Amino acid sequence: MNPDHKIPFGDLSRQLGTIREEINEAVSSTLESGWFVLGKAGEKFESEFAGYVGTRYGVGVGSGTEALHLALVAVGVRPGDEVITVANTCVPTVSAISFAGATPALVDCDPVSYNLDPDKLEATITKKTRAIMPVHLYGQAADIDPIISIARKHDIPVVEDCAQAHGTEYKGKKAGTYGDVAAFSFYPSKNLGAYGDGGAVLTNDSSLAERLRMLRNYGQEKRYYHSIKGFNSRLDEIQAAILSVKLKHLDSWNARRREIASIYGSLIGNPVIRLPREMPYGKHIYHLYPIRTQHRDELQSFLSSNGIQTVIHYPIPIHLQKSYSDLGKSKGSFPQAEAHGNEELSLPMFPELADEEVKFISETLNRFTPSGRTAS
Ligand SMILES: *Cc1c(COP(=O)(O)O)cnc(C)c1O
């Protein structure tokens, strides 16, 4: 991180400034309770968050990666199975598949929404496919209806990766209500973030919820009676109490993100820069604001030299990562995901960004011309 950046990519201390008293109160009352794992604060948050998204059950776990992993195990993924997901996701999506003992089977993304292309899904299904895991990337829903209908046709469970989609909507319902199970992350910088790691799995299926509760707690049905092989992955009471406070602000924070996106959209006009498109089927909550340009690296240095910090999400698609070279997919296998990785750049996007900052970023982008020179 360059300390000279006048405008940081993210700044959680600004947010803390707006909620400090509520947070201090939540943390100190949890400390006073003397109970730190699997207690009242966790249960309260689980039911509040499931209620917010619109599912019957919520199970708090240790992280988003573990939420995905436990969800896969709960729907029956076993070693040797295949799990389908998209090539341009965050690596933890596929880490969860690997840790369930399964092999990721990748699908290219749609060039406009940057989400899993449903037209390319069915060709990837084999006899070994045991789950389909669409990702709602950047805060915008994947086109979930055709994904679900293909999955139903082949009787394959759907696990939604909602780690970037707290409040995202698709055809009037929230992301996380469409699949058999949904996994959320509360990593600090997500739209709903803890002050540490955390995650949750949501479902409408009571037996899946029951299995998830056992899986996160050593496979226990009741204390010291282990009916299945399980893990330790629990959302702790302090994080749960913090998340209950922050959940009350989520809708207004998401609304502010949408407002910032609309300012960017109205002010940025540069023929070499492509802005993100909102798909007609849903509500984008702008976890990130991904622009694209063929001059990405040059633009990133230009912004940095103007005091603006940006991040690339993500420079290398899954199949070209060293850790996934065993998939045997060479360059050219997923052309849309590869082009996206070469061109994507995320602008600062967090609710506490000031209008003046958004304006400055937009004007700086408008001054950019490739090859280093700027139109002054
Ligand atoms: C953040 C993220 C995860 C992982 O969540 P953690 O809480 O960091 O384990 C998984 N998938 C996507 C798409 C993410 O953005």
Residues whose N, C-alpha, C, O or C-beta is under 5 A from the ligand:
A	BS01	LIG	S63 G64 T65 E66 C90 P92 T93 D161 A163 Q164 S185 F186 Y187 G198
